[in-house]
Amino acid sequence: MSTISIEDIKALGKVGVLFGGRSAEREVSLMSGGGVLKALQSKGVDAHGFDTGERTLAELAEQQFDRVFIALHGRYGEDGSLQGALELLRIPYTGSGVMASAVAMDKITTKILWLAAGLPTPRYAVIDAASDLDAVSADLGLPLIVKPPHEGSTIGITKVEAAEDFKAACDLAAAIDDAVLAEEFVTGREFTVAVLGSGQDARALPIVEIVAPAGNYDYQNKYFSDDTQYICPAVLPQALTDEMQRIAVAAYRNVGCEGWGRVDVLLRERDQKPFLLEVNTSPGMTGHSLVPMAARAEGLSYEDLCVEILRTARLKMKG
């Protein structure tokens, strides 16, 4: 349970909640930011909304915020660009710094780092105009997953079950990204692990299992459907729970994440082996979002979670 005093609240100063933005995830960000803003205000925080998709950096500087809560998703908010601007403006902010944000937003780079560290992640191929799609599908097997590696919220993702559909899936991903990632499809259960803290103090919250209609956890089922089921804490043997939380925290640290984040994990059906999918450095905070759900399972309310995350806001670059 959170024990936040009135003095702690006052010490947070004037707070900006950054939301909206210009990415394909703007709609979700508006919902996340609206929820965070209302939660902080309910706790007595002097919080103000700021839509980075409609207002300029000059206007942000004029606000003289003492710190900001980043509730942006996708490009120009979660990819390190905004974080760099905030460092230049000397405004403390929540979440990961410039490099970790940029790396985590690039699923290809993230996978390279994880594999180098011996962390499990599905096999993959980077697709370009010269790629032999038949050879890729033969190597990774069918079905496989095709996705734009710099987008989130399942935008542009296709499950390819027949070789003749592979090119169309690549074309869809390429239409919204400058790279295309093909990934081995792991048959099994889907989980997510929220992580709070930084460095050696980073810790995993209770695991959430996601049970989507027909196994399709797409944009609609993620944010708007009431048919998707969430089980928290996930029903798993304790040893498997511990292992999944261990690799999630290791993956988070490996990328250099700070403050808070969420690591998505697949549990392969045939041998109960967990595989890391991606790490989100600015997770959703909507009514369907998973970090608040995991926090509630530990006795931390949505409002107190928002304040706890806000308290971790800081500048990451020295000087």
Backbone hydrogen bonds, N-H to C=O, Kabsch-Sander energy under -0.5 kcal/mol:
donor,donor_aa,acceptor,acceptor_aa,energy
5,S,3,T,-0.6
9,I,5,S,-1.9
10,K,6,I,-2.5
11,A,7,E,-1.9
12,L,8,D,-0.6
12,L,9,I,-1.2
13,G,10,K,-1.5
15,V,46,D,-2.8
16,G,67,R,-2.1
17,V,48,H,-3.0
18,L,16,G,-0.7
18,L,69,F,-2.4
19,F,17,V,-0.5
19,F,50,F,-2.1
21,G,19,F,-1.2
26,R,23,S,-1.5
29,S,25,E,-2.4
30,L,26,R,-2.5
31,M,27,E,-1.4
32,S,28,V,-2.7
33,G,29,S,-3.3
34,G,30,L,-2.0
35,G,31,M,-2.0
36,V,32,S,-2.5
37,L,33,G,-2.8
38,K,34,G,-2.1
39,A,35,G,-2.2
40,L,36,V,-2.8
41,Q,37,L,-2.3
42,S,38,K,-1.9
43,K,39,A,-0.9
43,K,40,L,-0.7
44,G,41,Q,-1.6
45,V,40,L,-2.4
46,D,13,G,-0.6
47,A,45,V,-2.1
48,H,15,V,-2.3
50,F,17,V,-2.4
52,T,19,F,-1.5
52,T,50,F,-0.8
53,G,19,F,-0.5
54,E,51,D,-1.4
55,R,51,D,-1.5
60,L,56,T,-1.8
61,A,57,L,-2.5
62,E,58,A,-1.9
63,Q,59,E,-1.1
63,Q,60,L,-0.6
64,Q,60,L,-0.5
64,Q,61,A,-1.2
65,F,60,L,-0.5
66,D,14,K,-2.9
67,R,14,K,-1.3
68,V,92,P,-2.1
69,F,16,G,-2.8
70,I,68,V,-0.6
71,A,18,L,-2.8
71,A,69,F,-0.8
77,G,74,G,-1.2
78,E,74,G,-2.8
84,G,80,G,-2.1
85,A,81,S,-1.7
86,L,82,L,-2.6
87,E,83,Q,-1.9
88,L,84,G,-2.1
89,L,85,A,-2.2
90,R,86,L,-0.7
90,R,87,E,-0.7
91,I,86,L,-2.5
93,Y,314,R,-1.4
94,T,68,V,-1.3
101,S,97,G,-2.2
102,A,98,V,-2.3
103,V,99,M,-2.8
104,A,100,A,-2.6
105,M,101,S,-1.7
106,D,102,A,-0.7
106,D,103,V,-1.1
107,K,105,M,-0.8
107,K,149,P,-2.3
110,T,103,V,-0.5
110,T,106,D,-2.4
111,K,107,K,-2.0
112,I,108,I,-2.0
113,L,109,T,-2.2
114,W,110,T,-2.5
115,L,111,K,-2.7
116,A,112,I,-2.0
117,A,113,L,-1.4
118,G,115,L,-1.3
119,L,114,W,-3.0
125,A,182,A,-2.5
127,I,125,A,-0.6
127,I,180,V,-2.7
131,S,128,D,-1.7
133,L,131,S,-1.0
136,V,132,D,-2.2
137,S,133,L,-2.6
138,A,134,D,-2.0
139,D,135,A,-2.0
140,L,136,V,-3.0
141,G,137,S,-1.9
144,L,160,V,-1.9
145,I,183,E,-3.0
146,V,158,T,-2.7
147,K,181,L,-2.6
151,E,148,P,-1.5
155,I,152,G,-2.0
157,I,154,T,-1.4
158,T,146,V,-2.5
160,V,144,L,-3.1
160,V,158,T,-0.7
161,E,159,K,-0.7
165,D,162,A,-2.1
166,F,163,A,-1.4
169,A,165,D,-1.7
170,C,166,F,-2.1
171,D,167,K,-2.7
172,L,168,A,-2.1
173,A,169,A,-2.1
174,A,170,C,-2.8
175,A,171,D,-1.4
176,I,173,A,-1.2
177,D,173,A,-0.6
180,V,127,I,-0.7
181,L,147,K,-2.6
182,A,125,A,-2.9
183,E,145,I,-3.2
184,E,123,R,-3.1
185,F,143,P,-0.9
186,V,184,E,-0.5
187,T,185,F,-0.7
188,G,186,V,-0.6
189,R,267,L,-1.5
190,E,210,I,-0.6
191,F,265,V,-3.0
192,T,208,V,-2.2
193,V,263,V,-3.0
194,A,192,T,-0.5
195,V,261,G,-2.6
196,L,203,R,-2.4
197,G,259,G,-2.8
199,G,257,C,-0.6
201,D,198,S,-2.0
202,A,199,G,-1.5
203,R,196,L,-2.7
205,L,194,A,-2.8
208,V,192,T,-2.4
209,E,231,I,-2.7
210,I,190,E,-2.7
211,V,209,E,-0.5
211,V,229,Q,-3.1
212,A,210,I,-0.6
215,G,212,A,-2.5
216,N,213,P,-2.1
217,Y,215,G,-0.9
218,D,216,N,-1.6
222,K,218,D,-2.3
223,Y,219,Y,-2.0
224,F,220,Q,-2.3
225,S,220,Q,-1.8
229,Q,211,V,-3.0
231,I,209,E,-2.3
232,C,230,Y,-0.6
234,A,207,I,-1.9
236,L,234,A,-1.1
241,T,237,P,-2.5
242,D,238,Q,-2.7
243,E,239,A,-2.0
244,M,240,L,-2.7
245,Q,241,T,-2.4
246,R,242,D,-2.2
247,I,243,E,-2.5
248,A,244,M,-1.7
249,V,245,Q,-2.3
250,A,246,R,-2.4
251,A,247,I,-2.5
252,Y,248,A,-2.2
253,R,249,V,-2.6
254,N,250,A,-2.5
255,V,251,A,-1.5
256,G,252,Y,-0.8
256,G,253,R,-0.6
257,C,252,Y,-2.3
260,W,258,E,-2.3
261,G,195,V,-1.8
262,R,280,N,-1.8
263,V,193,V,-2.9
264,D,262,R,-0.5
264,D,278,E,-2.5
265,V,191,F,-2.6
266,L,275,F,-2.8
267,L,189,R,-2.9
268,R,266,L,-0.7
268,R,273,K,-3.0
269,E,187,T,-3.1
272,Q,268,R,-1.9
275,F,266,L,-3.1
276,L,120,P,-3.1
277,L,264,D,-3.0
278,E,264,D,-0.8
280,N,262,R,-3.3
281,T,279,V,-0.6
289,S,286,T,-1.4
293,M,289,S,-0.6
294,A,290,L,-2.4
295,A,291,V,-2.4
296,R,292,P,-2.4
297,A,293,M,-1.5
298,E,294,A,-0.5
298,E,295,A,-1.3
299,G,296,R,-1.8
300,L,295,A,-2.6
301,S,299,G,-0.6
305,L,301,S,-2.5
306,C,302,Y,-2.3
307,V,303,E,-1.8
308,E,304,D,-2.6
309,I,305,L,-2.7
310,L,306,C,-2.4
311,R,307,V,-2.3
312,T,308,E,-0.6
312,T,309,I,-1.3
313,A,310,L,-1.8
314,R,93,Y,-2.1
